Amino acid sequence: MSSTKTHRVGIIMNGVTGRMGTNQHLMRSIMAIIRQGGVKVRDGETIMPDPLLVGRNPAKLERLAELSGATKCMTDLDKALADPHYTVYFDAQTTDRRVEAVGRAIAAGKHVYCEKPTALSTDDALDLYRRARQAGVKHGVVQDKLWLPGLLKLRMLRDIGFFGQILSVRGEFGYWVFEGDTVPCQRPSWNYRRADGGGIIFDMLCHWRYVLDNLFGAVKAVSCKGMTHIRRRWDENGRPYECDADDAAYATFELDGNIIAHFNSSWCVRVRRDDLLTIQVDGTKGSAVAGLRQCVIQPLAATPRAVWNPDIDSPIDHFAAWTPVPTTVEYDNAFKVQWELFLRHVVLDEPFPWNLLEGAKGVQLAEKGLESWRERCWVNVGDLAA
């Protein structure tokens, strides 16, 4: 007679009433895991998350609980942290609230998993890592883009040696975020206020750090120029406000292996490319361009011979000279994949390298980017002392 074993993991989910927390972490990750019957460990053994929604607005919490089916919610974080059933604390609040709340969770002996940036300074981010290590709790940071289908295809191309020697990486990220006066803004207003932890440099350079480190080479130096292109926007209640946080960043990175990477990140750009994020990798043996889900390649043997002649229309259809990388496996939601890995880490002690130290590296690069902008110079990115 077969037996079943279910590891129930209580998860305090703080701050998931926001767009990202609701859509990616609650609905498409935790509730999706519950609907699929948990994380299968082996035949007859699963890990089942049990979420408790925590936030500051009881009306929002109740609406989200009804929408999601995660019926347990409260506004008292201390009460939630005192409950021994909930062994994991997850934080998706605004960045300026994260250090205090994650620190309380660590002190309560909870394993912690949180969104990035983990803090607004490298010192605070490193302090969280050291406190978690000293407390002996498991810890992780969301680094979702590593599991996007397009980037997984780039990783596969790298691993099989398709590129030869990688020379450069070019990233284009962003879209037009409406000001909010005539068309509602797609992003929360705090993103554009420096005092609330806003700014695209802090938001996106944390992403580019783990993408570059994991796929191409460790970041060694940065040159960054930030801009506040749009100075006036309208908030969620239709009230105008002044913007003082950067809404665009133009950054160049030096990586291990003499690789140069350049990423444009902007909430003030209209999209004329394959996707909201595209990453082009050029190597001696071939090139690839990846979006969120798709990837196209051009090997050396199929590279057309371009000749500069502005007096005639190009005889080469440059878009047609690329071949799609086939989708040979089924890809799951990137946030959900990392959640499942973290739950396995908590229950089974499986490796999980995307921890609070890795999160601190992202904060470090954002701070170095801001320093580069302020000082108008290249800034070295040193190793963090664990």
N, C-alpha and C positions, 0 to 999 in steps of 0.2 A: 504494500500500500504506500503510495507516494505521499510525502508531507510537503507542506509549503512553509516558508519562512519569510516574513516581511519585516524589514527594518524601517520603522516609522521615524522620520526625522522632522521634528518641529522646527519651523523656520519663522523667525520674526522678520517681516518684510516692512521696513520703514521707508516711507516716502514714495510708494508705488502709485500714488494717485496722479502723478505727473505722466506726461505722454510716453516717455521711454519706459518708465517703471510699469505702467499699465500694460502697454502693448507687448513689449519684448520680454520683460521679466515675469510678469504675472500671467498674462493670457497665453503667450506663445511659448513660454518655458515651463513654469511650475504647473499651471493648469493643464497644459498639453501633456506633461509627464504623468499627471494624475489620470488623465483620460486614457492614456495608452497602457495603464496598469502599472505604472512605476518604472524604475530603472531596473532592467533585468540583469541580475548578477550571474546567475546560472539557472538551470532548470529548477524550478520550485523555490527560487530565492530572488527577492526584489527589494529595492529601496523605494519607499513611498514618502514623498514630501507632505507635510501637514502645515500649511501656511497660516499665520496670524498677521492680519493687516494692521499696521500701526501708523498713525499720522496725527496731524494737528486739527484737522477739520472733520468733525464727526459726520456731517452730512455727506461729504465726499466719500468718506470711508464706507458708509452704509450703501451709497449708490454703487460703489465699486464692488462691494461684497455681493450685492444682488446681481450685478452684471456678470461677475466672474464665477460665482458659486463658491468662492472662498468665504464662507459665511462668518468666520470669527474675526472680529476687529475690535480695536480699542484705541484710545488716545493716550493712555498711561504707559509710557515706555518703561518706567521703573518697574511697574507691575509685570509687564511682559518679560523683562530681564530676570525677574525674581522667580519665574516659573521654570522648574527644572525640566519640564517636557520639551521646552524650546531650546535646543542645543546650538542652533545656528542663528546668527544675526546678519541680516542683509540690509545694506544702506543704499538707497537711490535718491537721497535728499539732494538739495542744492549743495554745492561743494563747501560753502562757508559753514555748514552745519555738520559736516562729516566727521571731522577730527574729534569733536566733543562726544558725539554719539557712539562712534566706533570705539573710542577709548573707554566709555562706560560699559560697552558690551564685552570688551576684553577683560576689564576688571571684574565683570560678573562671570567670567569663565566660559563665555560663548565662543564658538568658532565663528570667524567673521569672513564675509564675502561682501565686496562693495564695488560700486561704480567708480570710474575714474573721472577726474583726478582725485586721488585719495586725500589731498590737502592742497592748501594754497601756498605752501612753502616746502622746500626739500627737507628742511629740518623737521617740520611737523610730520611729513610723510615717513621719514626715517624713524622718528620717535614711535609712530604707530607700529612699524615693523618690529622694533626692538622690544616694545611692550608685549606684543603678541608672542614673540619668541620666548621672552622671559616667562610669560604666563603659561606657555606650553599648549596654546590653542592653535588649531589649524586656521590658515588664512589664505584668501585669494582675492584677486582683483579682476574685474571684467576686462577682457582683451578680445572682444568678440570678432574683430575683423580677421583674426587668424583663421577662422572657420568659415569665412565667406567662400562660396564655390569658386569665384574667379581667382582668389588668392591661393586657394588650395591647388588650383591648376598651375599657378605660377610656381608653387613649391615643388610640385611634381616635375615640372620642366627643369627646374634647378637641380633636383636630385638625379635626374637622368643625364645631366650634362648637356642639355640642349643649347644653352647659351654660350658654351665655351667659357672664355674669360668675361665676366660681367664688367661692363665699362661704366654704365650710368643707369639711373632710375629716375623717371619723371612722373610725378603724380599731379593730377588735377582733381580737386575736390570742390564741390559747392553748387549753389543754385541761388536763384533770386528769392530772398526773403522779403515779403511785402512789408511796407512800412506800417500798415495797420489802419490807415485813415480810410481808404476806400475798399481795400481787400484785406481780410483778417490776416494777421501775422501768423506764420507757421511755427514760430519758435517763441518760447516764453520771454517776456520782457527783461527778466533778470540777466539774460545772456548779453545784454547791451549796456549793463551798468557795472562799472568796475568795482564799486563798493559791495556788490552782491556776488562777486566772484565770476562775473561775466568776462567775455573776451574769447576770440577764436584761437588765439595762440595757446592759452591754457587748455582749451577744449581739444584742439586737433593735434598739437605737437605731442601730447601724451599718446595719441593713437599712432602717430608716425614713428615714435620711438620704438614701440614693440613690433610694429610691422617691419621696420628696417632692421632692428636687432635680430629678429627671428628668421627673416627671409634672405637678407642680403649681406649684412655685416654690422658690427657694433658701431654706433655713432661716436665719432671722435671730436667733431667740431661743428659749429653752426654759425651761419650768417643769416639774420632774419630781419625783415622789414615789416612792421605792422602798420595798419591804417584804420582809421575810423572814417569810412567813406560817407556813411549816412549819419547825420548828427541829430536827427529828430525822428522819433517813431511814436506810435500810439500803443498803449498797453492793452491788457485783456479786458479792461473796463472802458476802453475807448478814450482814455485820457492821454494827451500828448506828454512826452517826457524827453529830456535831453540824453543823448547817448554819448558816453565817454569811454566805452570799452572798444577794443579793436574788433572790426567785423571782417577784416581780410588780413592774411599773412602770406608773405612771399619769402620762402626759406630755402636755403641751400645747406646741405649736410655733407661732411666728409666722413666716409665709412672705412672700416678696415678693408684692406685689399685695394686701396687707391680707387675705390668706387665713389663717384659723385652722385648724390641724389638731390633733386629739387622738387619741392611740393608747393603748389599754389593752393591756398585754402581761402574760400571766400563765400560770404553770404550775400554778396553784391555782384553776382555773375550770372548771366543767362547761359543755359546749357546748349552747346552745339558740339557734342561728343557722344560716345556710345552710352555713357551712364553718368550718374551723379558723382561717382568716383571712377577714374581710370588711372591705371599705373602701367607705364611703358618701361620695359626692361630691354636694354640694348647690350648685346654681347658680340664677341668676335665670330661666333658660329650661327647666331640667330637672334631674333628679337621677338617680343611678345607684348601684347596690350591686353590687360585684364580689366574688366568691370566688376560689378558686384557678383555677377553670376557667370558671365561668359568670358572667354579668352580666345584671342586669335594670335597666330604665329606666322613669322616669315623667316625661314631658314636661309642661310647664306646661299645655298644653291638655287633658291627661288627669288633672290633679291634682284629687282630690275635695275638696269643701269640708267640712272637718272642723269640728264644733261640740262644744265641751266639755259633756258631760252625763253625770256619773257615776251618775245614777239609773236609767239604762236600759242594756241591752247595746248595744254599738256597732252602728249600722245599716250601717256600712261595713266590708267585708272588706278591711283595709288590705294584706294580702298579695296579694290578687287584683288590685289596681290597678296592677300592675307588668307590664311586657312583657319577655320574654327577648330579649337580643341574639342573633341567629342566629350560629351558627358557620359562617363562609363559607370558611375556609381550614383546612388541616390543621396542627395545632400539634405540635411536637416537644418532647421533654424540655427544660426550661429550662436545666439545667446543660449538656446536650449542645449546645444552640444556642450558648451562649457559648464552650464549648470550640472549636467549629468556627470561630467568629469569631477566637479567639485564634490558632489554628493558621494561619489565612489571614493574620493579622497577622505572624506569625513568618516564614512562607515568602514571602508576596507583598507584605509591607509595607503591607497595607491598614489603614485607620484603626482604632484600638481605644482609645476614650476612657476606658474603665473601668480606669484604671491605678492605680499605688501612691499617687498624689496623691489620687485619689478615695477610695481605701481609708483614707487618713489623715483625710479629712473625716468618715468614719464614726466613727473613733476619737475625733476631736475632739468630735463630738456626744455620744458616750457619756460622755466626761470632763466635758463641760459639764452633762450630765444628773446625774451623780454630784455635781458641785459644787452644782447647784441643790437637790438633796435635802439635802446636808449643810448648806448655808447657808439653806435655806428661803426661796428668792427666785428671781426671774427672772434668767437669765444670757444675755448677748448671745453670739451665735456669729459671730465675726469671720471675715474671709477669711484663708485660710492662705497664707503666703508660700512660693511654690514654690522 
